[in-house]
Amino acid sequence: MAESSTSKKGQERQARWRKLVAQQRVSGQSIAAFCREHCIAEQSFYGWRSRLGQWRSPAKGARNGDEGAFIDLGAMASASAATSPHVRGLDIRLELPGGITLSIRRN
């Protein structure tokens, strides 16, 4: 009986940390600022993030099919020519965490 209760507590703890790591990622805050705001030791945050496999290197992109993974959009010139001969440009808008918007326009 004690074993299943410990297992359940472990699952709840893991779910709590998974939620905290996800919240930090979308908050736009640095890990230090997020941990200060939530009264969390940075070492604990880094340890749990690593344990949960949610660490990602900015140079390598995301791990485990995360939402930040690279998406190949193909060749833009051939895509716009194939859709319609009248299409001259391309507009891309990305809304990033922290209220940052990246707009790319190609004429």
PyMOL commands that set and color helices and strands:
alter all, ss='L'
color gray80, all
select helices_A, chain A and resi 2-27+31-37+42-51+76-83+97-99
alter helices_A, ss='H'
color red, helices_A
select strands_A, chain A and resi 90-96+100-106
alter strands_A, ss='S'
color yellow, strands_A
deselect
rebuild
show_as cartoon
